[in-house]
Amino acid sequence: MRKIAIYGKGGIGKSTITSSLSAAISLMGFKVMQIGCDPKADSTIKLTNGRPVVPVMNYLKDHIEYPTLDDIVVPGFNGILCVEAGGPTPGIGCGGRGIITTFNVLEELNAFETYRPDFVFYDVLGDVVCGGFAMPIRQGYAEEVIIITSGEKMALFSARNIKAALDNFADRNYASLRGLILNRRNVPGEERTVRNFADEVGTTIIGDIPRDDHIGFYEELNKTVIEGDAELPVARIIMEIASQLLVEKEAEQ
Amino acid sequence: MSGQPFSLAIGDVDKLGPSGYPRLMPRNYMHYCPPGMGGWGIVRVGLLVPESVMLFVSPAACGRHGAIAGFQLGFKKRLFFFHISENDMVTGQHLEKVIQAAGEIINTIKPRLRALIICATCVDDLLGSDYDAIALRVEAEHKIPVRICHMDPITREGKTAPEFSVQQAVYSFLPVSKERERSVNIIGNFAPIDQDSEFHGLLLSVGFEKIRHIAACSSLEEFYQMGRSSYNILLKHPGHLAARDLQRGHGIPFCFAPPAYSIDTITAVYEQLGEFLGHKLPLESYREEALEELKQYRLSLGRICIAVGESINASPFELARALAEYGFNVPYIFADNILPFDKEHIRWLQYKRPETRVFPNMHPTMVGFLENSPEVDLAIGLDAGYYCSGARVVPHSLDVQPYGYRGVLNLMRAMVQTLSRPRDHREQVYASSIVI
């Protein structure tokens, strides 16, 4: 089982790219689980054609009884297992704790042993701001981290923070950085800026996704571009990134 | 609060089942905390590991119970506290300070300590602090085994409640061994099985010379020998996760064989145990002898009225059934949990003693019980003694481990002695080092 966490600045396209990668890898014949680690609970919406996934925290809030896996895991496109952590009402409670609780619930329900996914993607909100948001990269969870960034200053600032957090945890057997995915915003000199950043922090760009209206078009239909039309050039690029991910980091090196 | 305490007829308990019963606890109220809730807390259980010390990391007030128990029970010298400030908590600095504190303890204690347990509390659960990473770092720096346990009542309703996870931490010290000795471990409980129990003779008769228990180990090395045993015999449910871990990680299979008090249940538990060990245990003579002695005790005790508590070394439901089978009147049971093992005994009581009433021990309305204290001749368990003031109390605590046919007879003897020479209940509570 391979576990990969996707981080990046809010609004950079993490959920879109994570869902597309999940879809691509599932089309290659692998069983995939995607866990949205964001209180907004919208990570997997493009995999379920808009069908809502009951976030784990919402379930716990609304029910006295403990959930079963059927209550919180929804099969989406091509059998992808969709889970949403959910979280508190905005402005109160603790979003990080929501992720911890969700992981505990999945563990208690033996989710991985039951479904035996080949790939698990954790789609994590923004920066590694506290213990809860670091949970996906702890030992036993993701082994690899991918940072989504554009060439914009704030996206790179966030990417630098995430890399710094990974470096802080280097002695703790936490996940290591697999690389960057450049999600283009078409700012001037974008590719060079991100390549320089990658060199500076000692990593590589493992994918370069152009700005493409087809992504938005299918998003409106609650689909990934992979589901919408896997033959489109942008879909082929995502399929290519997915192919790279099939190779483990160590093997790649 | 006053008025009638909340209770259920035994038949209603059966309908609710194991998962429904705890839900009776009103979550939005402060739990009523009677005596009997103390005794074997997380700190005391963790410190069963020989030659270990514990570093308890918490806001200042959270360490109160452990500290008092440490003084009362004499393990204060093995217990250290690191109190977290709000600033440290928010910035996460306390985690670095925990590592420093652990180093200071390890470097200061003479003779050098052999094992360290770091106990995290609710605040670190909420913060998502990674104590496993801390353990790895302290181990690497100081070359002693370090394990993490949690005193986190916020997880009490989950499947990894602190009383379960602390036993996982304790037995995770055991190294994996390829060697297998013809010995068994007794796990899940806190004291070796009484020497006068026929259990020892029965196991010896089928070739198990060595019966190991953590509380009988005087050194870490001796404790490590438990990793070589062929079987684990789980006596108490809170050791279930530890037993499962040892089965998965160490290849030591386990069998749940709880202490019981009905002759038929004891026989059934032994038969199941024998099947697990691959030998028929020669029970007959012990059984006959117990039945004979029981007759005398029953005659001596007469048809007395007994309340059974939660804080006993038994399942309250199984013990109530056993006492009812022996002809005693058991109108009240105090119980906070129902385990799968209890189910058949609850059913038996439902059909044979439907008038039995069950009181959730921690329910806030239990204050009402004190105001209307019912009369019974004997209370088994300190909590039952507390509610039934005026009753003579057999503590039947977890500090010793009666087992099998001899266990019933010893309980009967204690009942006879208590009726003839009762002890002051308050003294009993203090003698048991229960922190209120």
HADDOCK unambig.tbl for C-alpha pairs under 7 A between the chains (distance, minus, plus):
assign (segid A and resid 97 and name CA) (segid B and resid 126 and name CA) 5.85 0.50 0.50
assign (segid A and resid 97 and name CA) (segid B and resid 127 and name CA) 6.94 0.50 0.50
assign (segid A and resid 97 and name CA) (segid B and resid 128 and name CA) 6.87 0.50 0.50
assign (segid A and resid 100 and name CA) (segid B and resid 128 and name CA) 6.68 0.50 0.50
assign (segid A and resid 108 and name CA) (segid B and resid 159 and name CA) 6.90 0.50 0.50
assign (segid A and resid 131 and name CA) (segid B and resid 127 and name CA) 5.63 0.50 0.50
assign (segid A and resid 131 and name CA) (segid B and resid 128 and name CA) 4.49 0.50 0.50
assign (segid A and resid 131 and name CA) (segid B and resid 129 and name CA) 5.70 0.50 0.50
assign (segid A and resid 132 and name CA) (segid B and resid 127 and name CA) 6.72 0.50 0.50
assign (segid A and resid 132 and name CA) (segid B and resid 128 and name CA) 5.19 0.50 0.50
assign (segid A and resid 172 and name CA) (segid B and resid 133 and name CA) 5.33 0.50 0.50
